[in-house]
Amino acid sequence: MKKALLSLLLFISATCLAQDWKYNVDEAKALAARENKNIVLVFSGSDWCAPCIKLDRNIWQSDEFKNESSRKWVLLKADFPKKKQNALPQPQQEHNDKLAEKYNQEGNFPLVVVIDKTGKVLGKTGFKNISPKEYIALLHSFEK
């Protein structure tokens, strides 16, 4: 009985802190408009970019960021994997390419872009070796 209860609690806590990454900009904008939130757009090379992997592990996966992001932002990810086994479906790759043409013309990885619900850029940053609390403050500084 204790194991079942513990498993249930772990599942519930993991679900509550799970991030809801969007992969379509139109869906993200619609949700941001409905919820009156800004969008955190992340350009990542999930299988080849060491700073992208560190950013994911140190910031995006932190409980502090998960909690803040669920209340304050819509999360949008544009991934650019290089390994064949991680290749995205063609429509998703084309979608990500269009996002990059608009928001990441320099081809920086990782690139984090805070945009408003209409798509206007509020600020950009990349990997910073700082705490989740400091990274959250940095993202909020773009919104002022």
N, C-alpha and C positions, 0 to 999 in steps of 0.2 A: 504494500500500500504506500509506504513512504517513497519507494522508487517511482511509482506512478505519479504521485503528487509532485515530486521533484521534477520529473520529466515534463509534466504539464506546466509547471512554473517556468522552467527554462524555455519551453516553446513559446509561452505567452510573452516573456520578456524579450526574446529574440524577435518575435513578430512586432512588438511595440517599437523596437528600435531599428527595424528593418528599413532600409532606404527604398524609396520608390523612384528610381531613376527612370526618366523618360528618354526615349530614343528618337522622338519625332518633334520637331520644333513647333509645328502647328498645334499638336496636342499639348505641349508645354505652355504655349502662349494662351491657349484656351483655358487651361487650368489656372494659370497665373492671373488671368483676367477675372475668372470666377472667384478666386480666393484673395484677390488683391495682393499678390506677391510678386517679387522679382524672380528672375531665373538665374541660376548658377549653371553656366554652360562650361563643360569640361572637355577639352581636346586632349585625348590620351592615346598613347601607344602602349596598350596593355601588355603586350608580350615582348617588347624590345626596349622600351624607354625606362631606364632605371629611375630617374626622378619621378616619372609617372607612377611607377609601382610604389615608390616611397610615399608619395603624396596620398595614394590610395590607402596604404597601410597606416600611415601616421595621422592623417587628417580625416579622410572620408569614412574610414572604418571606426573612428573613435566615437565613443558613446556621447561625448560632448557635442561633436559635430552632428551626429545623427539626431540628437534631441533638438538642437537649434535649427537644423535644416528642415525638419518635419514641421516646425511652427512658422518658419520665416521665408522659406524659398521653395521653388520648384526646381528640381535637379534634372539637368539635361546632359546626356553624355554623347559625345561623338568620338568613337573609338576608331583607331587606325592600326589594327594588328598587321604584322608582316608575315607571320608564319602561316603556311598554307592551311594547316589544320584549324586555324583560328579565323580564317577568312569569313567576312560578313556576307550575307546574301547580297546580291547585286543591287537591289533597290535600296537597301540600307547604306551600302557603300556610296551610291550616288547621292543619297540624302546627306550623308556626312561630308562628301566632297563639296556640295553646295553650301553647307554651313561654313566650311573652311574658306571657300571663296569670299564669303561675306565677312566672317569674323576672325579668320586666321590666315590672312594672305601671306604673312611672313613664314608660315609653317613651323611655328614654335610648339614644342612639346615638353612638358605639359603646358597648356595655356588654359587659364581659368578666366572666363569673361562673365561679368555680372551685367545682365541686360534687364530692362524693364519689360512689362507685359506686352509692349508693342514691338520689342526687338531693339530698342535704342540702347547703345552701349553706355554703361555707367562707369565701368572700370575694368582693367585687365591686370592679371598677375600670373605668376608661374609657381614653381616649387619654391618654397621658403622653408628653411630648417628652423621652424618655430613651433610652438605648442599649438594644439587645436584652439585653445582660447584666443591666442594671438592671431591665428589665421582667420577665425570667425570675426574678430574685431577688424581685421584688414578688409574682409569682404563687406562688412557693414559700413566701413568708411567710404566705400564707393557710392553708397546709397544716400549720402547726405547732400 
